[in-house]
Amino acid sequence: MSWLYLVLAGLCEVAWAIGLKKTEGLTRFFTDPSKIPATIFTIALMLISFWLLSLALRDIPLGTAYGVWTGIGAVGTVIYGMIFLNEAKDAIRIACIVMIVAGIVGLKFVAKDAV
């Protein structure tokens, strides 16, 4: 169950990172009323992500959990940017994503401290 919590925490991290972009870094909360719902949603996703990570840390060692959590967040936000924000899609960028995914998989299946 801890690994499920960890994956969900990583997906929430992707979502709140996207929220930061949409809310212009949470800078328009008081000046643009239309940004208030998105800002509240983004902050809620941050809290949920941290809470799910804390649940995962009950059984998964810190280094493994944090590496996987940030890896999921990094890969997810890069892919989102490539698909929806017209960010670069060159071979080197894709190779870097593949290496991060390999690291996540390694931490799950190869690392001695993986539970």
C-alpha positions as CSV (number, residue, x, y, z in Angstrom):
1,M,0.0,0.0,0.0
2,S,2.9,2.3,0.7
3,W,4.0,2.2,-2.9
4,L,0.5,3.2,-4.0
5,Y,0.6,6.1,-1.7
6,L,4.0,7.1,-3.1
7,V,2.9,6.9,-6.7
8,L,-0.2,9.0,-5.9
9,A,2.0,11.5,-4.0
10,G,4.1,11.8,-7.1
11,L,1.1,12.3,-9.4
12,C,-0.2,15.0,-7.0
13,E,3.3,16.6,-7.2
14,V,2.9,16.8,-11.0
15,A,-0.6,18.3,-10.6
16,W,0.5,21.0,-8.2
17,A,3.5,21.9,-10.3
18,I,1.2,22.4,-13.2
19,G,-1.0,24.5,-10.9
20,L,2.0,26.7,-10.1
21,K,2.3,27.4,-13.8
22,K,-1.4,28.1,-14.2
23,T,-1.6,30.4,-11.2
24,E,1.6,32.3,-12.3
25,G,3.5,31.0,-9.3
26,L,0.6,31.8,-6.9
27,T,1.3,35.5,-7.5
28,R,-2.2,36.5,-8.6
29,F,-4.2,35.3,-5.6
30,F,-5.1,38.8,-4.4
31,T,-5.1,40.7,-7.6
32,D,-7.0,38.4,-9.9
33,P,-10.1,36.8,-8.4
34,S,-10.3,34.3,-11.2
35,K,-7.1,32.8,-9.9
36,I,-8.4,32.1,-6.4
37,P,-10.0,28.7,-7.1
38,A,-6.9,27.5,-9.0
39,T,-4.6,28.7,-6.2
40,I,-6.6,27.0,-3.5
41,F,-6.7,23.8,-5.6
42,T,-2.9,24.0,-6.1
43,I,-2.2,24.4,-2.4
44,A,-4.6,21.6,-1.6
45,L,-2.7,19.3,-4.0
46,M,0.6,20.3,-2.3
47,L,-0.8,19.3,1.1
48,I,-2.2,16.0,-0.3
49,S,1.1,15.2,-2.0
50,F,3.0,15.8,1.3
51,W,0.4,13.8,3.3
52,L,0.6,10.8,0.9
53,L,4.4,11.0,1.0
54,S,4.3,10.9,4.8
55,L,2.1,7.8,4.6
56,A,4.6,6.1,2.2
57,L,7.5,6.9,4.5
58,R,6.0,4.6,7.2
59,D,7.3,1.6,5.3
60,I,9.6,2.9,2.6
61,P,13.0,4.3,3.5
62,L,13.4,8.1,3.2
63,G,16.0,8.1,0.4
64,T,14.0,5.7,-1.8
65,A,10.7,7.4,-1.2
66,Y,12.0,10.9,-1.8
67,G,13.9,9.8,-4.9
68,V,10.8,8.2,-6.4
69,W,8.5,11.0,-5.4
70,T,10.7,13.7,-7.0
71,G,11.4,11.5,-10.0
72,I,7.7,11.0,-10.7
73,G,7.2,14.7,-10.3
74,A,10.1,15.6,-12.6
75,V,9.1,13.2,-15.4
76,G,5.4,14.1,-15.2
77,T,6.0,17.8,-15.4
78,V,8.5,17.5,-18.3
79,I,6.1,15.3,-20.2
80,Y,3.2,17.8,-19.5
81,G,5.4,20.6,-20.7
82,M,6.4,18.8,-23.9
83,I,2.8,17.9,-24.7
84,F,0.8,20.9,-23.6
85,L,3.3,23.8,-23.4
86,N,5.2,23.2,-26.6
87,E,8.4,22.7,-24.7
88,A,11.4,21.1,-26.5
89,K,11.0,17.4,-27.5
90,D,14.6,16.7,-28.6
91,A,16.4,13.4,-28.2
92,I,18.6,14.5,-25.4
93,R,15.6,15.7,-23.3
94,I,13.8,12.4,-23.9
95,A,17.0,10.4,-23.1
96,C,17.1,12.3,-19.8
97,I,13.5,11.4,-19.0
98,V,14.3,7.7,-19.7
99,M,17.3,7.9,-17.3
100,I,15.1,9.3,-14.6
101,V,12.5,6.6,-15.1
102,A,15.3,4.0,-15.0
103,G,16.3,5.5,-11.7
104,I,12.8,5.3,-10.3
105,V,12.5,1.6,-11.4
106,G,15.9,0.9,-10.0
107,L,14.9,2.3,-6.6
108,K,11.8,0.2,-6.6
109,F,13.2,-3.1,-7.8
110,V,16.9,-3.1,-7.3
111,A,17.7,-1.0,-4.2
112,K,18.4,-3.1,-1.1
113,D,16.3,-0.8,1.1
114,A,13.2,-1.1,-1.1
115,V,10.3,-2.6,0.9
